[in-house]
Amino acid sequence: YDHMFDNGGLQGACLLRRYQRFLADVRLDDDTCLTLHCPNTGRMTGCGEPGWRIWFSLSDNRARKYPGTWEVTQSPAGHWIGVNTARANGVVASALAAGRICELSGYRSLRREVPYGEERSRIDLLLEGDERPACYVEVKSVTLLGDPARPALAAAGVGFFPDAPSERASKHLRELMRLRQQGHRAVVLFCVLHTGIQQVRAASHIDRSYAMTLKQAVVHGVELLAYGCTITPEGLRLTSRLAVVLDE
């Protein structure tokens, strides 16, 4: 695994409700109830409904009010979904260090959360090597499967990013375009944390500005990559490359 969960893996429960964006009530297998921290403040569309099976980690930090963290969902369709999007950067970094992302291989060093750009951003991963341009990698986690207005897309495994309007995501694309103008390599890597997703598209029906900026970024030389993940209660592992499809 590129990320292994501590204490031998996750514990299972039934989701009762998610509320206040960062809290979720669950029922354990022994019928006791527990409130978990939800680390995903987005809409989480299709990532957890009451009655679904979810998996959580437990922290040994006694200062935490809610020691449990919702990590993974198993949907009724049998798909595994990583709802803790903070895991994505570490999963990609581990896969890079192991040389399993061939498109980004051959760099001497990897740094994380490096400040850069005109809009005061931080790049998720900065790859550097001797006698080659630096490579700036922006990691985006993808968990949105399908579009309710077009039911066939979910069956076809079409995933979308973002799942809510995101000016921050568009800002990152503008920063990457400037890096390309400066002679650096710039990459958006979609880390797909949903085993039902087989291709990634810009969610123009949710954030048209982002979709248009993504097309512009590609014209300016920003590279797009997408990789799927194996997701289990034991850990996460980046696996095969998936297609990124730009709408006409």
Buried (B, 14 or more C-beta within 10 A) or exposed (E): BBBEBEEEBBBBBBBBEBEEEBBBBBBBEEEEEBBBBBBBEBBBBBBBEEEBBBBBBBBEEEEEEBBBBBBBBBBEEEBBBBBBBEBBBBBBBBBBEEEBBEEBEEBEEBEBEBEBBEEEBBBBBBBBEEEEBBBBBBBBBBBBBBBEEEEEBBEEBBBBBBBBBBEEBBBBBBBBBBBBEEEBBBBBBBBBBBBBBBBBBBBBBBBEBBBBBBBEBBEBBBBBBBBBBBBBBBBBBBBEEBEBEEEE
